[in-house]
Amino acid sequence: MLFLERETAALEALLLVAKEPISAAKLAELINLNEEKIVELLCELRRRYADPASGFALVEVNGGYKLGTKAELAEYVEMLYKHPGQGLSGAALEVLAIVAYKQPVTRGEIDFLRGVQSDRALSTLAEKEMIREAGRKETPGRPILYGTTEKFLLHFHLKSLDGLPTLETLTPEETADGEPIQRDEEITPET
């Protein structure tokens, strides 16, 4: 890409300032190149950022691209912002996992699976834009359905929900004595 330095620089600038991931088609339109050439430039940037001396990463989400920082450098970025409590509580992570794997899912279904109310965790996740309202269930009361957001995908470095590990590959929880927790048959809430 010897003769496309300006276009490559423009591509980097767009990927850096974009609030949302940008598709290759949109990048081609903005830089006035064909989409095939944009994909070549994106591959070149991905190779460039793979160098350990680079702090950047090309992140692909839902068919779009964005420039981000390498996950292994998060501690330095966190030191800059020093926002204590930015992480998610265990309850919030539990609710987020349920939403990610069962979406679209209602608060009642989440509460049933957890055995406790999830209002606060849902509120926190919505504030952090990790989940969103995904519609209403066609049942009495028309409860809100929740789903994950693009910010969720970005946070966990997933191209799509297909990148989530399957439940079968996750290791079973263990008790303090190292023995696996025995689970009853899966119980599903009545709808």
KAKAHU-V405263 format. One record per backbone hydrogen bond with DSSP energy under -1.0 kcal/mol. CO is the residue of the C=O (numbers start at 1). NH is the residue of the N-H. E is the energy in kcal/mol with one decimal. If there is no record, write none. Layout:
CO,NH,E / CO,NH,E
This chain:
1,4,-1.5 / 4,8,-2.6 / 5,9,-2.6 / 6,10,-2.4 / 7,11,-2.5 / 8,12,-2.5 / 9,13,-2.3 / 10,14,-2.6 / 11,15,-2.4 / 12,16,-2.1 / 13,17,-2.1 / 14,18,-1.5 / 15,67,-2.1 / 22,65,-2.4 / 23,27,-2.3 / 24,28,-2.5 / 25,29,-2.0 / 26,30,-2.5 / 27,31,-2.5 / 28,32,-1.3 / 28,33,-1.7 / 34,38,-1.8 / 35,39,-2.4 / 36,40,-1.8 / 37,41,-2.4 / 38,42,-2.7 / 39,43,-2.2 / 40,44,-2.1 / 41,45,-2.6 / 42,46,-2.5 / 43,47,-2.1 / 44,48,-2.5 / 45,49,-2.8 / 48,51,-1.0 / 51,54,-2.3 / 55,70,-2.1 / 57,68,-2.8 / 59,66,-2.0 / 61,64,-2.4 / 64,61,-2.4 / 65,22,-2.7 / 66,59,-3.0 / 68,57,-2.4 / 70,73,-1.9 / 71,74,-1.8 / 73,76,-1.1 / 73,77,-1.4 / 74,78,-3.0 / 75,79,-1.6 / 76,80,-1.4 / 77,81,-1.5 / 78,82,-3.1 / 83,86,-1.1 / 89,93,-2.5 / 90,94,-2.3 / 91,95,-2.5 / 92,96,-2.7 / 93,97,-2.4 / 94,98,-2.0 / 95,99,-2.7 / 96,100,-2.8 / 97,101,-2.3 / 98,102,-2.5 / 99,103,-1.6 / 105,146,-2.8 / 106,110,-2.1 / 107,111,-3.2 / 108,112,-2.4 / 109,113,-2.2 / 110,114,-2.4 / 111,115,-2.8 / 118,122,-2.8 / 119,123,-2.4 / 120,124,-2.6 / 121,125,-2.6 / 122,126,-2.2 / 123,127,-2.5 / 124,128,-2.1 / 125,130,-2.8 / 125,131,-1.0 / 126,129,-1.2 / 130,149,-1.5 / 132,147,-2.1 / 135,145,-2.8 / 137,139,-2.1 / 139,142,-2.6 / 143,137,-2.8 / 145,134,-3.9 / 146,105,-1.6 / 147,132,-2.7 / 149,153,-1.5 / 150,154,-2.7 / 151,155,-2.8 / 152,156,-2.0 / 153,158,-2.8 / 154,157,-1.2 / 159,62,-3.3 / 160,163,-1.9 / 161,164,-1.8 / 166,169,-1.1 / 173,181,-1.9 / 175,178,-2.0 / 179,175,-3.0
